[in-house]
Structure formats: C-alpha cells, structure tokens
Amino acid sequence: MRRAKPASSASIPSCKSCLVFAPTDHHYSPTLICPPPPSRQPTPRALVNRSSASSGEHPTPRTLYIRGHTLLPPHQQPLLQSSFRLHQCLPQYRASTCVVAALAGSQGMAAAVRCLLTVAVVLSPLLAGGGVAAGGPLSTSFYSKRCPSVQGIVRAGMASAVAAERRMGASILRMFFHDCFVNGCDASILLDDTPTFTGEKNAGPNANSVRGYEVIDAIKAQVEAACNATVSCADILALAARDAVNLLGGPTWTVYLGRRDALTASQSDANANLPGPGSSLATLVAMFGNKGLSPRDMTALSGAHTVGQARCATFRDRIRNDANINATFASLRQQTCPQAGGDGNLAPIDAQTTEAFDNAYYQNLMSRQGLFHSDQELFNGGSQDALVKKYSGNAGMFAADFAKAMARMGAISPLTGTQGEVRLNCRKVN
C-alpha cells in the first residue's frame, strides 16, 4: 500500500484533541494521533482504506491505519472514539471509511509536545497500563485490580462443563452470538421474563434451542464468591465463549472487558436481529453488516458451525427441497428427520468432526454437505466461494480470521461506564 507524502507545515492539523495511544498488547507502538484537518486541506500522513466491504479481502473499510503502516484493528477503535473526537467514525464502526492522521518527523514532534501538554490527564492512565483512556469502553485490564482471578475462574468453569459434555462448548458460543446480535453484548439473553418485559429466551431462534444458562449461573456464583458485585454477566459470557472455542481445539484471543449488563430484554428484537437457517447470502451479508461486521467476518464466524448439533426443524426443508445438496448426505439426514414430526431430533452440523473446532465445516460446504440452507449459501456460486475454498485448505487462516471476527463481534454496542448494571444474578436485574 502506497504511503502518503510527508506533511507540509501548512497541512498539520490542530492538536486540540489528540493523545499518545499506548495499547497494552505490545505489538502496537505508542502513536501520536490527531483528528484530521478540515476536508479542504490535505490529510497528512493519513491512509484511507478504500477496499470494498463485499470483496472478502482484508482489511475491511473499518480498519484504521496509523503512521501509514501500523494496523489498529476494529476491536480497538472504540478506544480511539472514547479518547478524542473522531468525527469520521460512527459508533459501532458504521461509517464507510475512517480517517486518522498520524504525524511524523520534526514537525510532528513539535506538535506532539503541544499535544502532550493538552492531554496529560488522558495520557496518564494510558501509560500506567490501563489500555484505554479514562472512561474508555473496554480494556484488557479492567479487572486487574478488582478481580484478577476472573479469567481463571471462567476458564475452570468452562473446562468442567466441556469435560462433562463437549457439546456445551458449542452451546455457550452460540449463546454469545445470539446475545451480541440483539442490542449488543449485554447479557440480555440471560434475563428471564418479568411482568414488565418478555425477554429473549423464548424468541423463535432461541426457544428450545439456546442452552447452557446453568453453566453461566455456576460460573457467576464462583466469580461472585471471589469478587462480589464486580464482574458483569456480559463479560463472563464473552470470556466463556472464548474459552469454549479453545477447549474444543480452536483458537484463543484477547477479550476486552468492561461490559455492563442490560436492564431489560426484548423478544421482538431477538426475532428481528438473528439470521435464520434459511437465510440467503444477501440477507446474511446485510444482517452482519448492520452489526459492523464484514462479509469476511460473517464467513469466518459461520465456521462456528464446525461444532454443535441442530434440531430437525431447522434443516428439514434443506434436506428435502434444496437442489444444491449431496444426495447421499440428504438421505442420511432424512433418516432421523422425517417429513412430519421429530422436530427436536438432533444431527451434528459438521458430520466429519462433530466435537472438534476445525475447518472441516468449509470442506463440507465444498462437498454440498452444509446442513443449513444458510450454510450452503456461502458456497453456491456467490461472493464467498473463494474464501470458503481458502478456509477449507488452510486451517490456520480460518482460525486467525475467526479469532479476529470474534473480537470484533464482542465489541458490538457494549454498555459501559454508568450504563446498565453489574447483575448479582444473571437471570434477573438487581
């Protein structure tokens, strides 16, 4: 990618709101970041990513470039938004293009001195290792002082649950996805119905389907015993989903923490925001795009179907009416999913390696053995065919992309600061 020409003194923007960004994960250097100059002026040392969201290629239009070469991934973009006025980037990365100017050279150094004088209050918590500016939404060290054992507690709870039933790993992963896609990652899916609202548990995509609530309850009880009224159910679910994938043989990733719990839930929102097993590719791209996720993210996240089981009602139409299905595979599934009745009969989504998190799901798609219509849409002569082929032959690429996409999904509309609450019981508000 071509770098922009060095800035002239006339084009250096005002540094009334800028900071030195010093993330805690060490592969990002401390970087001076300033808002872009007015549109009539050239943008110094800025690169604008103009790639198409539908191309399936990295980086997405929501990726920021600093210093012309340092990648700031979308899961860290909220840190920028909370730290200075980045007008070009809307919440949840829905802007088509984000522009950040990063100064360099002697002029940049002079501007840096001016900036440091104006942002000393913001800079101090950053360099102290907090990971974000004061008031920032999510951080790697959110509980480092108040509940340092939380990640170990969640990991132990998930290890016990997966050892007892490997399918539970897939169930917790699915629960996290269904939570984040309905008004953000706020643990609203865990709330029982009340006289004042009908929650998400009995929405069409969740009823008799989402499971594992008791696992989260048990982990929450252990966390409360160690750190009372400190760790949100939303953060516990985010950590549990990461550990579930890893315990089944999949990748791991850094989970940014600091989410708070919703005070309400909505069955109608769950019905409207969760893609169904009969969704078309266009619908999938649109629904994931509405959450700030690219087509590549969508295809990677769909790989979660490499584990878990599905109810007959969700794939009956696929195995009897779709043309793009392997006939032997369809016949096999019809044996346990009759034309009528047996709605709750289960079948593995990935028939090759039913309990291992790997890339066999994509190999199944290439053999026309996707269990859901929506799965096979990813490999049906459309825009994602090439990526499915890559993932089918490159497990490492899939694992890396899946981890990145999970981090992005985990940053969908979190409640932070004084929003929501930290529930004492994940099933009800305090």
DAWO-V765445 format. One record per backbone hydrogen bond with DSSP energy under -0.5 kcal/mol. CO is the residue of the C=O (numbers start at 1). NH is the residue of the N-H. Records with the same first field share a line. If there is no record, write none. Layout:
# DAWO-V765445
CO=NH ; NH
This chain:
# DAWO-V765445
5=45
8=11 ; 12
9=12
11=44
17=35
19=21 ; 33
20=22
21=31
24=26
25=28
27=29
31=21 ; 33
33=19
34=101
38=41
42=44
43=46
44=102
47=49
48=50
52=55
53=295
60=63
61=98
64=72
66=69 ; 70
69=71
70=66
71=73
72=64
73=76 ; 77
74=77 ; 78
76=79 ; 80
77=81
78=82
79=83
80=83 ; 84
84=86
85=87
86=89
88=90
90=93
91=94
101=34 ; 103
104=108
105=109
106=110
107=111
108=112
109=113
110=114
111=115
112=116
113=117
114=118
115=118 ; 119
119=123
120=124
121=125
122=126
123=127
124=128
125=130
126=129 ; 131
130=141
133=136
139=142 ; 257
141=144
143=147
147=150
149=153
150=154
151=155
152=156
153=157
154=158
155=159
156=160
157=161
158=162
159=163
160=164
161=165
165=168
166=169 ; 170
167=171
168=172
169=173
170=174
171=175
172=176
173=177
174=178
175=179
176=180
177=181
179=182
180=184
181=183
184=186
186=262
187=190
188=191
191=201
194=197
197=194 ; 199
198=267
200=203
203=206 ; 207
206=209 ; 210
212=215 ; 216
213=217
214=218
215=219
216=220
217=221
218=222
219=223
220=224
221=225
222=226
223=227
227=230 ; 231
232=236
233=237
234=238
235=239
236=240
237=241
238=242
239=243
240=244
241=245
242=246
243=247
244=248
245=248 ; 250
246=249
248=357
254=256
257=139
260=415
261=421
266=270
267=271
268=272
269=273
270=274
273=275
276=279
277=373 ; 374
280=284
281=285
282=286
283=287
284=288
285=289
286=290
288=291 ; 293
289=292
294=298
295=299
296=300
297=301
298=302
299=303
300=303
301=304
302=305
303=306
304=307
308=349 ; 350
310=347
311=314 ; 315
312=315 ; 316
315=319
316=320
317=320 ; 321 ; 322
318=322
323=325
326=330
327=331
328=332
329=333
330=334
331=335
332=335
333=336 ; 337
342=345
343=313
345=312
347=310
349=351
353=356
354=308
356=358
359=362 ; 363
360=364
361=365
362=366
363=367
364=367 ; 369
365=368
368=326
372=376
373=377
375=378
376=379
377=380
382=385
384=388
385=389
386=390
387=391
388=392
389=393
390=393 ; 394
394=398
395=399
396=400
397=401
398=402
399=403
400=404
401=405
402=406
403=407
404=408
405=409
406=410
408=411
409=412
411=413
412=185
415=260
416=419
421=261 ; 423
425=428
427=192
428=425
